[in-house]
């Protein structure tokens, strides 16, 4: 929204979204074969200014952002394994998160889902 002051955009975003529904601990299902479950943790911290932090697959979240638009609450961020970046985007769908991660240096894209972690 060009021309609107940043403070107004933050207020509009904060009023429209309840980031607590996406923030917190998640168990990400990275299973390729349902017979062989494979999960990894994801922790999301969503700040009122639209930034996101936390961790995914035991790597710190870098350059994270979240937004609520068109009734979709989503997050996007970058992580790294030391060999290259992983670009991840994910959206809340009901009581789960549906996401995808792209690792250009490994030449793959991975589609995954996550459920609330049991604490």
BAFI-3210 file (N, C-alpha, C; in Angstrom, 3 decimals, decimal comma, padded with zeros to 6 digits):
// residues 119
n [1|2|3|4|5|6|7|8|9|10|11|12|13|14|15|16|17|18|19|20|21|22|23|24|25|26|27|28|29|30|31|32|33|34|35|36|37|38|39|40|41|42|43|44|45|46|47|48|49|50|51|52|53|54|55|56|57|58|59|60|61|62|63|64|65|66|67|68|69|70|71|72|73|74|75|76|77|78|79|80|81|82|83|84|85|86|87|88|89|90|91|92|93|94|95|96|97|98|99|100|101|102|103|104|105|106|107|108|109|110|111|112|113|114|115|116|117|118|119]
n.u [000,832|001,326|002,347|001,073|001,811|004,322|003,689|000,888|000,360|001,362|-000,412|-002,811|-002,273|-001,852|-004,349|-005,934|-004,998|-004,499|-001,761|-001,108|-002,332|-000,744|001,789|004,191|004,938|005,504|005,082|006,637|005,791|007,780|007,735|008,344|007,434|004,518|004,621|006,981|007,449|008,635|009,542|010,170|011,053|009,450|009,570|007,807|007,963|006,100|006,223|004,692|005,407|005,478|007,629|009,254|010,623|012,591|012,902|013,616|013,784|016,023|017,540|018,261|015,750|015,963|015,620|012,781|009,274|005,815|002,336|-001,083|-003,493|-006,230|-007,741|-005,793|-003,231|000,109|003,596|006,985|010,348|013,949|016,359|019,435|021,778|024,412|025,548|024,050|021,128|017,777|014,595|011,529|007,999|004,818|001,425|-001,303|-003,823|-006,777|-006,382|-003,774|-000,520|000,445|003,057|005,991|009,311|012,218|015,292|017,694|020,410|020,472|018,811|016,003|012,505|010,335|007,297|005,208|003,445|002,252|001,560|000,288|002,758|003,110|003,287]
n.v [-001,174|001,664|004,879|004,924|005,538|003,689|003,042|003,082|000,974|-001,173|-001,065|-001,660|-004,244|-005,562|-005,294|-006,791|-009,389|-012,236|-013,089|-015,035|-017,397|-018,602|-018,402|-020,013|-023,425|-026,050|-029,244|-030,445|-032,336|-034,125|-036,407|-038,676|-041,139|-042,403|-044,615|-044,367|-042,287|-038,940|-036,234|-032,785|-030,037|-026,784|-023,473|-020,557|-017,070|-014,286|-010,966|-007,751|-005,908|-007,264|-008,913|-012,119|-014,647|-017,300|-020,834|-023,464|-026,774|-027,134|-024,857|-021,395|-018,968|-016,684|-013,375|-013,321|-012,885|-012,101|-012,156|-011,181|-011,535|-011,302|-013,176|-015,072|-016,229|-016,029|-017,012|-016,295|-017,195|-017,532|-020,098|-021,824|-024,433|-024,221|-024,871|-023,629|-021,564|-022,130|-021,564|-020,818|-020,944|-020,654|-021,298|-020,827|-023,175|-023,842|-025,846|-026,505|-026,114|-025,450|-025,899|-025,067|-025,730|-024,567|-025,547|-024,374|-024,933|-027,629|-028,563|-029,088|-029,052|-029,078|-030,236|-029,799|-030,448|-029,236|-029,763|-028,645|-028,732|-031,045|-030,058]
n.w [000,000|-001,151|-000,042|002,442|005,842|007,654|010,336|010,305|008,538|010,056|012,228|010,897|009,994|012,438|013,639|011,957|012,101|014,179|015,427|017,272|016,636|014,778|015,802|017,963|018,985|016,683|015,118|012,446|009,701|007,775|006,348|003,742|003,109|004,388|006,064|007,327|009,606|009,937|011,654|012,445|014,602|014,709|015,659|016,073|016,360|016,264|015,635|016,345|014,401|012,028|011,637|011,776|013,837|015,315|015,060|012,723|011,784|013,407|012,910|013,013|012,301|009,699|008,480|008,616|007,924|008,484|007,581|007,358|005,042|002,849|004,294|004,936|006,935|006,960|006,864|006,031|005,493|005,851|006,241|007,042|006,239|006,442|004,058|002,201|001,463|002,714|001,631|002,942|002,994|004,513|005,445|007,680|007,925|008,981|011,741|011,263|009,712|006,429|004,275|002,242|001,269|-000,245|-001,462|-003,149|-003,580|-003,132|-004,981|-004,655|-003,810|-001,090|000,133|002,909|006,031|009,206|012,675|015,845|018,324|020,950|024,183]
ca.u [000,000|002,209|001,864|000,626|002,927|004,616|002,950|-000,496|000,358|001,531|-001,669|-003,804|-001,916|-002,065|-005,784|-006,559|-004,466|-004,152|-000,591|-000,960|-002,833|000,352|002,986|004,333|005,682|004,866|005,766|006,568|005,839|008,611|007,733|008,168|006,649|003,713|005,006|008,218|007,266|009,821|009,117|011,166|010,389|009,454|009,099|007,580|007,698|005,613|006,195|003,661|005,895|005,457|008,806|009,147|011,877|012,418|013,765|013,001|014,711|017,202|018,287|017,608|015,025|016,601|014,835|011,400|008,158|004,482|001,294|-002,455|-004,104|-007,249|-008,085|-004,701|-002,150|001,264|004,946|008,027|011,650|015,109|017,259|020,598|022,445|025,831|025,908|023,217|019,872|016,492|013,533|010,313|006,767|003,796|000,191|-002,200|-005,056|-007,496|-005,535|-002,458|000,255|000,818|004,213|006,923|010,682|013,036|016,742|018,261|021,720|020,254|017,937|014,735|011,433|009,682|005,973|005,029|002,387|002,657|000,513|000,784|003,614|002,618|004,276]
ca.v [000,000|002,814|006,148|004,848|005,482|002,364|002,831|002,764|-000,380|-002,099|-001,079|-002,368|-005,649|-006,089|-005,357|-007,790|-010,724|-012,685|-013,912|-016,140|-018,630|-019,177|-018,401|-021,110|-024,636|-026,920|-030,461|-030,449|-033,676|-034,150|-037,796|-038,972|-042,367|-042,396|-045,739|-043,985|-040,908|-038,111|-034,888|-031,854|-028,921|-025,409|-022,519|-019,257|-015,884|-013,285|-009,640|-006,837|-005,161|-008,119|-009,768|-013,454|-015,253|-018,617|-021,852|-024,494|-027,861|-026,875|-023,731|-020,113|-018,289|-015,440|-012,514|-013,792|-011,940|-012,710|-011,238|-011,668|-010,862|-012,118|-014,270|-016,049|-015,860|-016,748|-016,630|-016,634|-016,973|-018,231|-020,770|-022,331|-025,601|-023,953|-025,088|-022,775|-021,155|-022,791|-020,566|-021,481|-020,183|-021,518|-020,616|-021,514|-023,682|-024,481|-026,071|-026,966|-025,244|-026,075|-025,141|-025,568|-025,278|-024,687|-025,516|-024,283|-025,590|-029,078|-028,822|-029,718|-028,350|-030,040|-029,837|-030,373|-029,961|-029,218|-029,709|-028,097|-029,631|-031,375|-029,536]
ca.w [000,000|-001,242|000,471|003,830|006,784|008,184|011,584|009,960|007,982|011,179|012,979|010,089|010,001|013,778|013,911|011,108|012,338|015,515|015,153|018,225|016,035|014,008|016,644|018,904|018,625|015,708|014,703|010,986|009,123|006,574|005,887|002,328|003,141|005,615|006,917|008,020|010,077|010,161|012,029|012,965|015,277|014,213|016,667|015,434|017,157|015,325|016,270|015,846|013,231|010,856|011,547|012,346|014,266|015,897|014,475|011,889|011,499|014,232|012,349|013,312|011,234|009,256|007,585|008,611|007,864|008,475|007,126|007,211|003,903|002,177|005,206|005,018|007,840|006,407|007,278|005,062|006,125|005,317|007,174|006,326|006,801|006,288|002,660|001,367|002,092|002,530|001,605|003,394|003,186|005,090|005,824|008,597|007,312|010,077|012,908|010,828|008,828|005,159|003,820|001,256|001,470|-001,446|-001,258|-004,491|-003,610|-003,106|-006,125|-004,299|-003,112|-000,223|000,596|004,236|006,916|010,615|013,698|017,111|019,099|022,285|025,146]
c.u [000,883|001,547|001,382|001,841|003,079|003,815|001,497|-000,604|000,479|000,246|-002,736|-003,542|-002,211|-003,543|-006,442|-006,144|-004,303|-002,971|-000,427|-001,472|-001,773|001,632|003,005|005,094|004,855|005,726|005,557|006,758|006,568|008,679|007,529|007,274|005,852|004,058|006,270|008,118|008,599|009,357|010,300|010,431|010,473|008,880|009,000|007,270|007,327|005,449|005,145|004,100|005,960|006,690|008,539|010,540|011,559|013,376|012,937|014,078|016,059|018,121|017,530|016,911|015,694|015,629|013,372|010,382|006,855|003,479|-000,050|-003,091|-005,089|-007,592|-007,052|-003,601|-000,941|002,569|005,906|009,365|012,727|015,842|018,466|021,128|023,962|026,302|025,127|021,902|018,711|015,438|012,224|009,165|005,712|002,601|-000,615|-003,456|-005,794|-006,590|-004,159|-001,795|000,619|001,945|005,002|008,277|011,468|014,499|017,391|019,580|021,619|019,288|016,665|013,777|010,690|008,360|005,709|003,821|002,901|001,429|001,133|001,615|002,983|003,684|004,042]
c.v [001,245|004,061|006,096|004,791|004,075|002,079|002,451|001,356|-001,417|-002,195|-001,851|-003,865|-006,255|-006,235|-006,483|-009,217|-011,006|-013,623|-015,080|-017,456|-019,330|-019,279|-019,639|-022,293|-025,554|-028,153|-030,591|-031,871|-033,617|-035,548|-037,872|-040,196|-042,378|-043,535|-045,443|-042,528|-040,199|-036,689|-034,094|-030,681|-027,608|-024,542|-021,154|-018,195|-014,792|-011,957|-008,746|-006,063|-006,011|-008,991|-011,104|-013,945|-016,616|-019,595|-022,842|-025,509|-027,589|-025,798|-022,446|-019,551|-016,946|-014,682|-012,946|-012,660|-012,726|-011,657|-011,952|-010,854|-011,816|-013,368|-015,387|-015,486|-016,706|-016,194|-017,052|-016,315|-017,782|-018,900|-021,236|-023,573|-025,427|-024,127|-024,210|-022,466|-022,092|-021,699|-021,282|-020,494|-021,159|-020,685|-021,490|-021,911|-024,470|-024,608|-026,615|-025,918|-026,057|-025,242|-025,820|-024,935|-025,576|-024,569|-025,545|-025,040|-027,116|-029,523|-029,580|-028,713|-029,415|-029,470|-030,535|-029,795|-030,006|-029,155|-029,140|-029,146|-029,849|-030,933|-030,057]
c.w [000,000|-000,669|001,915|004,742|007,357|009,449|011,308|009,379|009,090|011,977|012,213|010,122|011,362|014,087|013,133|011,463|013,815|015,344|016,126|017,652|015,188|014,829|017,537|018,325|017,738|015,476|013,193|010,475|007,786|005,972|004,380|002,190|004,445|006,582|007,723|008,462|010,321|010,438|012,568|013,611|014,504|015,330|016,010|016,473|016,165|016,048|015,604|014,611|011,969|010,699|012,231|012,716|014,847|015,268|013,662|011,551|012,156|013,651|012,676|012,083|010,970|008,360|007,500|008,601|007,945|008,044|007,106|006,093|003,249|002,984|005,235|005,896|007,457|006,961|006,169|005,716|005,415|006,474|006,366|007,016|006,729|004,852|001,713|002,050|001,784|002,626|001,911|003,444|003,672|005,508|006,772|007,830|008,378|011,284|012,537|009,953|007,588|004,568|002,725|001,516|000,203|-001,053|-002,637|-004,597|-003,553|-004,209|-005,736|-003,686|-002,316|000,257|001,917|004,946|008,345|011,508|014,963|017,843|020,468|023,272|026,519]
res [x|x|x|x|x|x|x|x|x|x|x|x|x|x|x|x|x|x|x|x|x|x|x|x|x|x|x|x|x|x|x|x|x|x|x|x|x|x|x|x|x|x|x|x|x|x|x|x|x|x|x|x|x|x|x|x|x|x|x|x|x|x|x|x|x|x|x|x|x|x|x|x|x|x|x|x|x|x|x|x|x|x|x|x|x|x|x|x|x|x|x|x|x|x|x|x|x|x|x|x|x|x|x|x|x|x|x|x|x|x|x|x|x|x|x|x|x|x|x]
***
